Amino acid sequence: MKFIRKFCHNSILKLKRFWLSKIILRLPIIKKNLYVKQFVKFVLVGAISTLIDFGIYIFLTRFFVFWQTHYLWANFTAMIVASIVNFLANKSWTFKNGKKKILDQYIHFCIVLVGGLFAYQFLFGFLVANLNWYDIIGKAIAAFVIMLVRFHLHKFWVFK
């Protein structure tokens, strides 16, 4: 857990210093509108989480036969790790509410995580198994759809 906290902290510092995030977050429409600013930060944190998610998934399914045949379990494992990073980064940077109500927020986060995982797994499995889509494309589309839903749940329920 200490490794994940340190990784999140370093990732947030890099995001704050990243030239593109500096430019985007200083645009007048984003700077003046808290909702838009939080959404942009959520997307930036989500990009890091998605890279972690896809990195773990690709590593497992491309290098290990077991995970190739059990791709939904590989997806589940990757999502859990990425979601922990996502929670810590969103709590400390996107929605900036420090240590207040951390237990309630974490419980709400876990509820959103579990619901999101079920929806993600269902959509991902449907796209790959029923529509015969390539697994990476199915994963990307499922991730995008779930990201839109999770932002609103995080903003208005988890980190309110």
C-alpha positions in Angstrom: 0.0 0.0 0.0 2.9 2.3 0.7 4.2 1.8 -2.8 0.8 2.7 -4.3 0.6 5.9 -2.2 4.1 6.9 -3.2 3.3 6.1 -6.9 0.1 8.2 -6.7 1.8 11.1 -5.0 4.6 11.1 -7.6 2.1 10.8 -10.4 0.1 13.7 -9.2 3.2 15.8 -8.9 4.1 14.9 -12.5 0.6 15.7 -13.6 0.8 19.1 -12.0 4.1 19.8 -13.7 3.1 18.3 -17.1 3.1 21.1 -19.6 -0.2 20.1 -21.2 -2.1 19.9 -18.0 -0.7 23.3 -17.0 -2.0 24.8 -20.3 -5.4 23.0 -20.2 -6.1 23.9 -16.5 -5.2 27.6 -17.2 -7.7 28.0 -20.0 -10.3 30.6 -18.9 -13.3 28.3 -19.4 -11.7 25.6 -17.3 -10.2 27.9 -14.7 -13.5 29.6 -13.9 -15.8 26.5 -14.0 -15.1 24.1 -11.1 -17.2 21.3 -12.7 -15.2 21.5 -15.9 -11.9 21.8 -14.1 -12.7 18.7 -12.0 -13.7 16.8 -15.1 -10.4 17.6 -16.8 -8.5 16.6 -13.7 -10.6 13.4 -13.5 -9.7 12.6 -17.2 -6.0 13.2 -16.5 -6.0 11.0 -13.5 -8.1 8.5 -15.5 -5.5 8.5 -18.2 -2.9 7.4 -15.7 -5.2 4.8 -14.2 -6.1 3.6 -17.8 -2.4 3.2 -18.6 -1.9 1.1 -15.5 -5.0 -0.9 -16.2 -4.1 -1.6 -19.9 -0.4 -2.2 -19.0 -1.3 -4.9 -16.4 -3.9 -6.4 -18.7 -1.6 -6.6 -21.7 1.3 -7.9 -19.7 -0.9 -10.7 -18.2 -2.7 -11.7 -21.4 0.2 -11.5 -23.7 2.8 -13.2 -21.6 0.9 -15.9 -19.7 -1.2 -18.6 -21.2 -3.5 -18.9 -18.2 -4.5 -15.2 -18.4 -5.1 -15.5 -22.2 -7.8 -18.0 -21.6 -9.1 -16.1 -18.5 -9.0 -12.6 -19.9 -11.9 -11.5 -17.7 -10.0 -12.3 -14.6 -7.0 -10.5 -16.0 -9.2 -7.5 -16.7 -10.6 -7.7 -13.1 -7.1 -7.8 -11.6 -5.9 -4.9 -13.7 -9.0 -2.9 -12.8 -8.5 -3.4 -9.1 -5.0 -2.1 -9.1 -5.8 0.9 -11.4 -8.9 1.7 -9.3 -6.9 2.0 -6.1 -4.5 4.5 -7.8 -7.5 6.3 -9.2 -9.1 6.7 -5.8 -6.0 8.1 -4.1 -5.2 10.5 -6.9 -8.8 11.8 -7.3 -9.1 12.2 -3.5 -6.0 14.2 -3.2 -5.9 16.2 -6.5 -9.1 16.2 -8.5 -11.7 16.7 -5.7 -9.2 18.0 -3.1 -10.9 17.1 0.1 -7.9 15.8 2.0 -8.6 13.5 4.9 -12.2 14.4 5.7 -14.7 11.6 5.7 -12.1 9.2 4.2 -13.9 6.1 5.5 -17.3 7.1 4.1 -15.7 8.1 0.9 -13.8 4.9 0.6 -17.0 2.8 1.3 -18.8 4.9 -1.4 -15.8 4.4 -3.7 -15.9 0.7 -3.2 -19.6 0.6 -4.0 -18.9 2.5 -7.2 -15.9 0.3 -7.9 -17.9 -2.9 -7.6 -20.8 -1.6 -9.6 -18.4 -0.3 -12.2 -16.5 -3.5 -12.3 -19.6 -5.5 -12.9 -20.8 -3.1 -15.7 -17.2 -3.0 -17.1 -16.9 -6.8 -17.1 -20.3 -7.3 -18.6 -19.8 -4.7 -21.4 -16.2 -5.9 -22.1 -17.3 -9.6 -22.1 -20.2 -8.8 -24.4 -18.1 -6.9 -26.9 -15.4 -9.6 -27.0 -17.4 -12.8 -26.7 -20.7 -11.9 -28.4 -19.6 -9.4 -31.0 -16.2 -10.9 -31.6 -14.4 -7.6 -31.1 -10.6 -7.5 -30.6 -10.1 -7.5 -26.8 -8.1 -4.2 -26.6 -10.8 -2.3 -28.6 -13.6 -3.8 -26.5 -11.7 -2.9 -23.3 -11.1 0.7 -24.6 -14.8 1.2 -25.4 -16.0 -0.3 -22.1 -13.5 1.8 -20.2 -14.7 5.0 -21.9 -18.4 4.3 -21.2 -17.7 3.4 -17.5 -15.5 6.5 -17.1 -18.3 8.8 -18.0 -20.6 7.2 -15.4 -17.9 7.0 -12.7 -17.1 10.7 -13.0 -20.6 11.7 -12.1 -20.8 9.2 -9.3 -17.4 10.3 -7.9 -18.3 14.0 -8.1 -21.8 13.9 -6.7 -21.7 11.0 -4.3 -18.2 9.8 -3.4 -16.3 13.1 -3.0 -19.2 15.5 -2.6 
